[in-house]
């Protein structure tokens, strides 16, 4: 309570757009950079921390730890989202970025299985759990912070949440491509895969410094904080959370499919690693550049038409796109598939954060967005690589990931219909 009253005077000052964007988006960028790097270098991490006689089992264990870490995200969303609604967005943002750095440091500096035995996979899981808990509160707090500071530009300003995810994918892909070109396979396996995680640690201190020097949004600082935001959410706003989850499922599924591409391309399609990282590099460029442009366009034409256009195009084109890659497997067809997914994701992704923010009132906004977002990410995103790997094994077809994407696109379409009715 006192922290909010102290922030109120500062909130009367017109915030700086660029400083506010940087303060909020840098934590989101760090979160998704570590996630993308873990996904991109999964085969190397599997060898270092989950060695078995069967490479497929080793890879499944790695993706399992990737997915299990997402199970704690809803807990992080509950704890940190509630903290943000009761004590302020700024304090929650500072806590989340410090936890994210702690998890990253463990992954960067921890010895492998050959050195410390079973402690290695246990500590990897611990690091991923810490990062998952931290990430659980990041999206709700930072999106609420942006939208409440600039309500008149909410479509554009909130689109940067996901543009930074694209930038993170871009950086992670650049590291993957660069390392495969500069280092030998054995060098990457021994120590090279740690380099991008170490780079992520360098971003953190700058983010902490910037976040210490921002203030609470006026609309939040000037109102009485919700005494029990979780009670209100689970009592009267359950439908709002279900709608927000539904809106997110296709967005997060596509995002994690892009992270899965290097493994899918090398293990299933048998393409070289450089081709896989080139494709994800293209995706990062598209997501970074196109997403904020779509946020600007949404301010002119509306958010819902863009969302519908993206969903319909994905439903009718994703299966043919995967068919093209499977039947004509080349680096170029892989880049076409990944580029198309990234483009559709940019259009849809740009509008989702502001629509989710509009569903919830200020008093429960951080909690509601955080919990909804992280349930969607946990169920439909975190386990997407594992689900796709299992689907390919079960069906015997490399087209299985397209089935998954079409199914979740239908779910998001249903949620969009109901959300439009609710917002109207």
N, C-alpha and C positions, 0 to 999 in steps of 0.2 A: 504493500500500500504506500509506504513512504517513498519507495523508489519511483513510483508513478507520479506522486506529487512533486518530487524533485525534478522530474523530467518535463513537467507541464510548462514552465516558463520558456524553456528552450524550444518547445514545439510551436510556439507562436511565431518563431522565425521561419521564413520560407526556406524549406530545405533545398540543398543543391542536388539537382537531378543526377549528375554524374557520380557524386560522392555517395548518394543513397544507393544507386544502382551497384556501384562497386562494393560497398559494404555488405549488401545482402547477397549479391550473386557470387562473390568469391568463395563463400562457404559452400554454396551449391556446386560451384565448379570443382572444388576440392573433393567433395563427396563423390561426384560422378567421374572424376578423373581416376580416383582409386578403384571405383567399381569397374570402369572400362579397362584399366590396366590389368586388374585381376582376371577379367574375362579374356582379354587378348593373350595374356601370358599363361593361361590355364595349364597348357601341356607342360610348360617348364616348372610351374609351381607343383604340379602333380608329381613330377620326377623328384623334386627337391624335398617335398614334405609327405607325400603319400605314395612311396614306391611299392609296387607289387609286381608279381611276375606277369600279370596281364595288363597291358597299357590301357585297355578300355575300362577296367575296374579302377585303375589309378585315376583316370580322367573323371569317372563318375564320382569318386570320392571327393575330388577337387570341386566339382560343380555342386556336389552335395553340401560341402562346407560353405560354398558360395550361397546356396539356397537357404541353409539352416540359419545363417547369419541374418537373413531377412525375417525370420520368425520373431526376432526380438524388436524389429522395427515398430510394430504396433505398440509395444510396451514403451519404447522411446517416445512415440507419438503421444501416448496418454500422459506420460510424466512431463515431458518438455512442452507439449501443447498446453496442458493445464497450467504449467509454470508461466508460460507466455501470456495466457489470458488473465492470470491472477497477479503477476508481478512485473510484467512488461516484456515486450518483444526483444528489446535490446539485451537484457540479461540472458534470455533463452538463446539468442544468437551467439553470444559469447561462450556460453557453456557448450553448445553443440560443436563449435569449431575447435575448442580445446580437446574435447573427447575424440574428434575425428583425427586430430594430429597424434594423439596417444596411440590409437590403433595402427595408424600408418607407420609410426616409429617401430612398433613391435614387428611388423611384417618386414620392414626394411633391414633391421639389424639382427634378426633372429637366425641362429645357425640352422642348418638343415637336418633332416632325419639321420644322415650318416654321422653327424656329430653328436646330437643329443637324443637320438632315438625317438621313442613315442612322445616325448615332451614337445617335439616339433609340431606334429599335427594338432596337439592340444592347444598350444600357444597360438597357432594360426587361427584356430576356431575362436579362441578368446579375443584375438585382435579383430576378427570379423564381427564378433558380437558387440564389442565396444563401438566399432564404426557403425554397425547397424542401429544400435541404440541412439547414437548421435544423429545419424541421418533421419531417424524417425521424427525428430522435432524440427529439422531444418526447413523443410518445405512450407509447413504451416506458418511458422513464425516469420520467415522471410517474405513469403507472398503477402501475408497480412500487412507486414511492415511497408511493402511497396505500394499496395493498393490503397492503404489508409493515408499514406503521404501524398499520393497523386491520384485521387479518385476520378478526376476529369480525364486522365490518360490511362485508365486501368487496363484496357486491352493491350496497349503498346507496352506499358511499363511491366506488366506481369509476363508478357511474352519473353522478356529477357531471362526469366527463370529457366526456361527451356532452351533459349539460345545459348546460355552458358553450358548447358549439358552438351550441346553440339560442339562448343569450343573445347570442352573437356575430351570429348571423343576425338576431336581433331588433334589435340595434343598427344593423347594416348596413341593414336594411330601413327602420328609422326615419330614418336619414340619407337614403336614397333617396326616401322619401315626403316628408320635410321639404324636401329640396332642390327636388323637382319642384313643390312648392307655393309656395316662397318665391322661387326664382330662375327666370329665364326659361330657355328651352332653350339659347339662345346663351351665357348666363352659365354654365350647367352645363358646356357644351362647352368654354368658354375656361378656366375655373378652378375651377368649383364641384365637379367630380368629385374634386379633390385634397383637399377638406376632410375627408372621412372617413379618408383615409390619414394626414393630419396628426393627427387625433384618436387614431388607433392609436399614434402615436409617444408620445403623452402617457401611455399606459398602461404602456409599457415600463419606465421608471425605477422606478415603484412595484413592479413585479414583481421587478426586480433587487434592490431593497432587501429585500423580504420573503424572497426565496430565499437571500439571504446569511445570514439569521438562522434557518434551519431546520437540523435535524440528520438524519443518516442513520437509517433504520429499524433497530431492534435486531436483527432477524433477519438483515439484511445485514451490519451493522457487526461482529457477533460471529462471523462465519464467515470462513474463508480464501477470498479472492476466487478465482474460476475463472481459471486461468492462461491458457487459450486458449478463451474462450467460443465464438468463431466456429468453431473446429475441432470442438468438441463438437456444436454446432448442425448443421453441415452433414455431420457424420459419423454421429451417432447419433439426431438429433432432426429429421430431414427431414420425417417424417410429421407431427410436431407442427406444424411451420410450414405445411404444406399444409392441415391442418385449420383452423388459425387464419386463414389466407387465405380459405378457403371460408366461414368464419363471418362474415367482414367484408364479403364482396363485395356483398350486397344492401344492407347498412347504408350503405356508402359510395356506392353507386350512387344510392340515394334522396337522400342528402345533396346530391350534386352536381346531381341533377335539380332540387332546390329552388333551388339557386344559378342554374340555367339558366332558371328560370321567367320572370324579367323579359324576357329575350331571346325566349323561346318565345312569350310572351304578346303582345309588341309586334310582332315580326317575322313570326310565323307566324299568330297568331290576330288580329292587328291591333287589340288592345285598347290603351287608353291606359296610359302608364307608371305613373300613379297607381294603377290597378287592379292592375297587376303587383306593385308594391311593397306595396300593402295586403295582398295574398295572402301574400307572403313574411313580412310583419310578423306575420300570424296564425300562420304556421308557427313563427316564432321564439318566440312566446308559448307555443304548445303544447309545443315541444321543451324550453323552459326549465322549465316548470311540471310537465309530465307525466313527464319522464324520471326525476327523483329519486323521484317518487311510485311509479313502477313499480319502481325499485330497492328501495324499502321493501316493496312488495308481494311482490317476488321473495324477500325474506327469509322471508316467511310461506308462500308457495305453491310456491316453487322457481323456478329460472330457466328450465329447459327448457320447462315448459308455456307460459310467456309467449312464448318464442321461437317455438314451434310455432304458437301461435294467431295471431301476427303474420304469419308466413310464409304460412300457409294463406289468411288473409283477403286478403293482398296478391295472391296468385296468382289468386283468383277474382273480385276486384273491380277491379283496376287497369285492365283493358281497358274494362269498362263505364264506369268513371269518366272515362277519356279520351274515350270515345265521347260521353258527355254533354256534355263541354266543347266538343268539335269541332262537334257538331250543334246545340248551344244555347249559343253563345259569348256569355257575359255576364260581368261582373265577379263576380257571385254564384256562377256555376258554377265559375269559376276558383278562387275561395276555397274552395269545397267540395272540389275536387280536391286543392288544396295542403294544406288542413286535414286531409283524410283520410290523405294520404301522411305528413304530419308526425306524426299520431297513431300510425299503425302503426310508423313509425320509432322513436318514443319508447318503445313497448313492447319492441321488439326491441333497440334501441340500449342500453337501460338495463342489460341483462344481459351484453352481449358483452365488455366489458373484463375483468370478473372471471372469466368463463369462459376467456378467453384467458390470463389470468394463472395460472389453475389448471393449464393445459396444460403450463407450463414450470416447471422448478425454479428456485430463487432465483439460482443461479450463472449461468444463461443467460437469465433472465427478461426483462431490459431489451432485450437483443439480439434474442431470439426474438420478442417482441411487436413491437418496432420494425420488424424486417425483414418480418414477416408482414403487419403493418398497412399498411406503405408499399407493398409489392407490390400489395396489394389496392386501395389508394387510387390508385396510379399507373395500373394497368391498367383498373380498373373504375370509378374515380371521376374522376381527372384528365382523362381523355379522354371522359367521358360527354357533356359538352356538344357536343364535336366529333363524336362518334359519332352523337348524336341529330340534329344538323344535317345530317350526311351521309345518315343513314337517311331523313330527311324528303325530302331532295333525290332520293335514289335510288328511293324507293317512291312518292313523290308523295302521301303521306298524312300528315296531322298526327297520326295515331295511332301512328306509329313508336316514340316513346319508351316506350309501354306494352309493346311487344314486348321491348325491351331489359330492362326491369324484371322481366318474367316469367321471362326466361331466367336472370338472375342469382339470382332467388329460388329457382329449382330447384337451382342450384349450392350455395347456402347450406343448403338442406334436406338435401342429401346429406352435407355436412360436419357438420351437426348430429347426424345419425344416428351417424356414426362417432365424433364427439367424446363423445357420451353413453356409448358403449361404452367408450371410452378412460378417461374419468373414473371410471366405475363400477369 
